[in-house]
Amino acid sequence: MSLTIKQIENAQPRDRLYRLSDGDGAYLEVSPAGARRWFLKYRRNGKETRLSLGNWPEVGLKEMRERRAAARKQLADGIDPAHARAAAKHAAAINGANTFEVVAREWHAKFAPSLSESHAQRNLRRLEKHVFPYLGTRPIVGLAPADVLSVLQRIEKTGHLETAHRVRVLIGQVMRYAISTGRAERDIAADLRDALPAAQVKHHAAVTDPVQLGALLRAIDGYTGTAVVTAALRLAPMVFQRPGELRQAEWSEFDLDGAMWTVPAGRMKRTKAGKENGPDHLVPLSRQAVAILRGLQVLTGRGRFVFPSLRGGDRCMSDMALSAAFKRMGYAGDEALPHGWRATARTLAAEVLGVRDEVIEAQLAHGVRDALGRAYNRTQWLDQRRELMQRWADYLDELKAGAKVLPFASEASA
């Protein structure tokens, strides 16, 4: 006989636990404390088992009967509902412990040591800002390409298309790690390779026209800023180094008598392994570069940094100092930037001076290989690089003086 809601509401506690049957194995159990719980009693493999169907009144009479019917169907299909529930709870626990954020942070902790510190931190910041707020609590095994696409499109709408592409790559790396550790079946980010427009690669503004370069060099010569900034402006075009490597230069790295600057591997733009185990980078110094450094040594040679901060202390010059100087000279960011000197040298040394590409690439500290396949080493092409740096400094002097401009090699042969 089926129960009614009124019977359930009128069921009062007794000295001992008792049951009210609703038929088909389901019953309401009333405890001496007044708790009322639903159960289903069934037999499987000759053994009587019972399955909890919830507590009254959280689970009402109608919902209890729906749960009873679902459990009876499982039994009819040869499935033990108690075992199925335990398996579902186990799967939920696994999924809860394997959310996207949990797996992503595990991946990051595992592989961050192989990256430079700044690169590893940048990867984590992108995940924390763009991915975790939307996918972080989701089980990684249940994610679909559409879930990732919504994240990427959200970034795209802000105008940061390149960031969207980088985030897709990061998600793909996390997914492949999840696959290798048995927590996902496929890389859903791979389905989205063509889901975003191609990002426009931004290059640092650089002057590659000899006439314009001469004008810029004359503007630098006429700059009236501090001695430290002026010296950095004059030296930067001659050394093929990134602004950060120049700003952080220390006097201990320079052999002015031997005309050589040895940039420590740890300060180069490399992987963490390259910074820790790679060779230092040698920068031969032209006569002009040595003269600039000797003049500056009188002012800053007693300190640690070649280009110390104006604020004092054991700090190098600010990363904005050179950019601010360019603006004071009237050069906008789309015309010339301190970062652009490497592109200027790479273009004109090859096209005008006719220097071999491998020599220029070695001086730029790019990881090229020689004809025998040997990896780049600290002394590769050193004699040729000495010649390059002196020829380049002489060429800059000619342009600054307004001397006859040599044509591009490709134009001369046309």
N, C-alpha and C positions, 0 to 999 in steps of 0.2 A: 504494500500500500504506500502510495506516494505521500510525502510530507506536504504540509501547507505552511505558508509564512507565519500564520497565526500560531501553529503548533511549535514552530521554532522559537518564536518570540516568547511563548509561554513556558518554554523548557527551563526549569529552575534547577540550580545545583542541588545535589543530594550528597549523602555521606560518602557514597562510592560513585566512581565513574560509570556512566551508562550510555547507551546508544539508541538513536532513533533512526530506523531504516527508511530509505527512500526508494528501495527496490534496485534490482539489477546490480547488487553488490555495494551500492553507495549508502553511506549512513553519516549521521551527525553524532559526534562524540562530545558529550558534555562532562566537564571535569568538576570535581568538588569546589574548585576555585571559581567556577563560572565560565571558563573558557569553552568555546564551541568551535569544533574543527570538523571539516569534511574529510572523509576517507573513502577509498574504493578498495574493496576486498576481492581478490581474484586468485585463481589457482593456475600455476604454470609448472609443468614438469612434475606434477604431483605434489607441489609444495604451495601452501597458502602464503600469499604475500599481500600487503596492503600498500596503497599509494596515497599520499596526502594530496587533497584537491583544494586546499586553502582553508582560511579561517572565516567564519561568519562574524560580522556582517560584511567584511571586505569582499568576500566572494559570496554573491547572492545565490539564491536557489536556481535561477535560470543559468547563470554562468557555471555553477557546479555541474549541472546536468550536461552542459556542452563539453566540459572537461571529461566527464565520465564517458560520453559518447566517443570522444577522440581517443581516449585510452582503450576503449573496447575495440575500436577499429584497428589500433596498433596490435592488439592481441590477435584479432582475426587475421592480420597480415603476418603473424608469426613474430612480432616484436614485443619484447617485454617493456612496458611503459616505464617501469622503474629504472631499468638499465638505460633506456633512451634518454630519460631525464638526467641521469648521472653523466652520460656522455655529453649532453648539451651543456651542462654546467661546467664540465671540464673544458670543452671547446671555448665557452665564453671566458673562462679564466685565462686560457692561453691567449685568446684574442685581446683580452684586456691588458695582458702583460706585453703584447706585441702590437701596440698601436704604432702609427707611423712615427710619432715623435720619439717613442722609446727606441725603435729600431734605428732611426736617423741619428739619435745621439750616440747610440752604441757604435754605429758606422763611423761617425765623426771622431769619437775617442780612439778608435782603432787605427784610423788612417791619418789623423791630424799630425802625428809625429813625423810622417814622411814629407810633410809640406812645410813651407816657411810659416812662421807664426802668423804673419799678417794675412797670408792666403787662407790658412785654416780658420782664423777668426772671421774673415770676410764670408766664408762659406756658412759658418754657423749663424752669423747675423742675418744672412739672406733667408735661411730656413726659419729662424725665429720670427722674422718680420713678415715674410710672405707666405709661409706654408703652415707652420704649426697652428696659427689661430684658426685655420679652416680645416685642416686634415689631421692635426696632431693627435686628437683623441680617437680617431677612427682606426679600427683594426686594419693593418696593412694588407692582409689577405683579401679584404672585402672592397678595396678601392678599385675604381674603374677609370678608364681614360677620361670620361666626362668630368670626373671629380678633379683631376689634375688640370684639365682644360679650363675649368672655371677659375682656378687659381692663376693660371697664366694669363687669361683674358683680363682678370682684375688688374694685374700688373701692366698689361699692354695699354689699358685705358688711361693709365696715368702718364703715358708717353715714354715709359722706360722699357722700350722693346728689347734692348740688349740684355737688360736684367731678366726679362721674361725668358729669354733663351738660356741664360745661365742657370736660372732656377729649374728649368726643364732638365738640364743636364744633371744638376744636383739630385733631383728626384729620381732620375734614372739610375744614378750611382747607388742611391739608397735601396731602390727596388732590386737591383742586381745583387746587392749584399744580402737582402732578405731572401732572395732565391737561393743563394749559396748556403745560407744557414737554415734552409727548410721552412721559411715563414712566408713565402710567396711563391707563386707559380710562374709568373712572367713579368717582364718589364713593361708596365702600362705606359710609361713615358715614351717608349720607343714608337708607339702608335701616333705620337703627336709631333713627329719630326717636321711635318709640313703644315702644321696647324697655325703657325705664326708667320707673318711676313719676314723676309730676311732683314736682319739688323744691319744698319748702315755703320760700317766700321769708321770710327773717328780717329783721325791722325792729328798729332800735335802740329800746330801751325809752324811752318818752316819756310825760310827764305831760300829759294833755289835759283833765283835769277842773279847772276853776278853783279849787275849794276845795282840792283836793290840791296844786295848784300854789302856792297861797298858803302852805300848810304847808311845802312844800319851800323856798320863798324865805325863810321865817322861820328854817328850819333853817340855811340858808346864812348868814344874818345872824348867827346865834349860833355859827358855826363858830369854833373857837379854834386853828386851824392857823397856819402861817407867813403873814406879810403878803402874800407873793407869791401863794401858793396861794389865800388868801382873796380877794384882788383878782381873780384869774382866775375863781374861782367866781361872784363877784358880777357880773363883766362878761359872762361867757359867755351868759347868757340874753338880753342886750340887743343882740347884734351879728349874730345869724343865721349865724355862721361855724362851720366845722368845728373840732373841738378842735385839730387839727394846725396849722391856719391861725392860730389864736389863740396857741398855745404858741410858735410861731416868729415872732411879731410883733416887729418891730424899731422902735425909737423913731424912726428916720428916716422911717418910713412914716406918722407921725401929724402932723396939723396940728390941734393942740388949739384954737388960736384960731379956726380955720375949721371946727371940729367935723367933721373928716373923716379917715377911715383909708383909705389906698390900699394894697390888698393886691396885691403884684406878681403878674403873670400866671403866672410860673414856679412860684409856690407854690400855685396853685389846682388843683383836681381837674379836669384837662383832658387832652386828647390832647397828644402831644409838640408838634405844630404849634400847638395852642392855647396851650401854655405859652410857646413861643418867639415866636409872632407875634400872639397874642391880646391884647386890651386888659386893663389892670389893672382890678381890681374895686374900686369905690368903696363904702365903708360909712359913711353919715352917722352921726354920733354924737349921741346924746341928751345933754341936760344932765347926767343922772345918770351916763352913761358917761364924759363928760369929767371929771366930779368924781372918779370912781374913778381915772382915769388920772393926773390931776394929783397926787393923793395918793400914787400909786405912783411917780411920776416923781422925787419927793424921795429915794426909796430906790434906784431902779435906773436913773435917767435918765442917769447918766454912762456906763453900759455900752451894749452893742449891743442886747441883748434886753430887751423889756418884762418878760418873765417868765423871768429867768435861772435856771439850775440851782443848787440848793443846794450842789452839789459844786464850784462855782466854775468858772473857766475860761470860755472863749468858747462856752458851750453854753446852750441854752434848757432850760426846765423839762421833766422827764421826761413821757412820754406816759401814765404810770401815776399821776401825781400827782393829777389830778382824779378818776380812778376810785377811788383809795384814799381820797380825801376823802369821796366819796359813801358808801363803806362805813363810814367812821368816823361819819358822820351817821346810820347805820342804814338806808341805802337799798340794797336788793339789786339785782343786775343786771337782774332782770326787772321792777323797778319804775321805775327811772330811771337813766340813764347820761348822761355828758357829751355823747355823740353825739346824744342825743334832743332837745336844745334846738331844733334846726331843725324837727323834726316838731311840737313844741309850738307854736312860733311860726307854722308854716304852717297849723295847724289853727285855733288860737284867733284869730289876726289876721283870718282870713277869716270864721269862724263867729260870733265875738263882736263884733269891731270892724267887721266888714263891709268890710274892705279888698279892693279888686279883686284878682283872682288874678294878673293880669299884673304888678301892682306887687310883690306878694309874691314871685313867681317871679324877677323881676329882682333883688330884693334877695338872694335865695338863690343868685344867679349861675347860674340855670338858663338854658339856651340857647333862650329863647323868641323868637318873632318878633312884630313888631307887625302892625297891620291891613294895612299896605301891603307886608308881606312882607320888610321890612328885617331883617337879622340883628341880634340884640341888640348894643348898643354900650355903652361904659362910662358914658354919661350918660343912658341911657334911663330915663324916669320919675323923674329925680333929685329934682325938687321933691316929687313924691308920696312918694318913698321917705324923704325928710327928715321929712315929716309922719308917715309910718308909724312910723319909729323913735322919734319923740318920743311918739306916742300909745301905742306898745307899752311904752315904759319907764314912762310914767305909769300904764298899766294894771297893770303888774307891781307898782308901788308900792301901788296900791289893794288888790290881792290880798294883798300882804304885810301891809298894815295891817288886813286883815280887813274891808274895806269891802264894801258890798253887791255880790254877784256878779251880773253881767249874764247873762241867759239866752243860750243859743245862738240864732243868728239863725233857724235852722229851727224851733226850739221856740217862739220868740216869735211866729212867723207861723202856727203851727199852730192 
